[in-house]
Amino acid sequence: MSAPPTRSFDDVVATLTADTVPYLSCDECFERICVFVEQVTAHPRYADEVMQKHLHACGVCADEAEALIELLEHRNTI
């Protein structure tokens, strides 16, 4: 198992001070994440400001979105 990627101090500070308005909770994010991932993979220019702000500020949700995107892209190559 590989170690998680290290983040620079500047990245951590940027995440902690990110603008999260309009606010989206992690529960709300997880309710919307599947649709968001499907839209992002189908339409690369798709934008959902609320989701993007939340994912920028929340590493856990961002990791989940990234894993789902990788899974969906891998499924589409089979």
N, C-alpha and C positions, 0 to 999 in steps of 0.2 A: 504494500500500500504506500502510495507516495504522500509526502508531506504537503499540507495545504500551501498554496502560494503565499509568500510574504508580501505585505503591503507596506508601502513607504509611509513615513510619518505624515507627509503632506496628503496622501490619499486618505488616511484615517481622519485627519482634521477636516478635509473636504467633505467626507461622508457625514461626520458628526455635525457639521454646520450647514449642511445642504438645506435649501429652501424646500419645505415639504407642504407648501400651500398650493393647491387644495390638498387637504389631508386625506390619506387613505390608510386604514388600519391593515395589519397583516391578515386578519380574517377576511376583510373585504378584498384584499389583493388575491388571496387564495381562491376566493369565489370567482374571480375574473381571470385568473392566470391562464387557464386552458384556452379560452377564447382569444386572449391577447397573444399567446404563443402561436396559435393557428393563424391569426391575422398577420403577425410579423413574418412568419415563414412563407405565407402565400403572397404577401404584398410587402416587400422590403421597405417601402417608403411609408408604410402604415405608422400612424402616430397616435398615441394615447397619452396625453400630457400627464394625467394623474398617475397612471401606471408607471410611466417612465420616471417621474419624480420619486415615487415610492421605491422603485427598484434601484435608483441611484443612491438612495439613503439607507436602504435596508439590505445588508449583505445576504441574509438568510433567504429572503424572497428572490433576490437577484440570482443566487445560486440555483434555486429551484427553477426559475425561468430559463436559465442557461442550460440546465440539465434537460428540461423538457424540449427546448429548441434542438439540442443535439440529438435527442432521441427521435424527434419527429423528422429531422433531416436525415438521420441514419435509416429510418424506416422508409423514407422516400427513395433511397438509393438501392434498396433491395429489389 
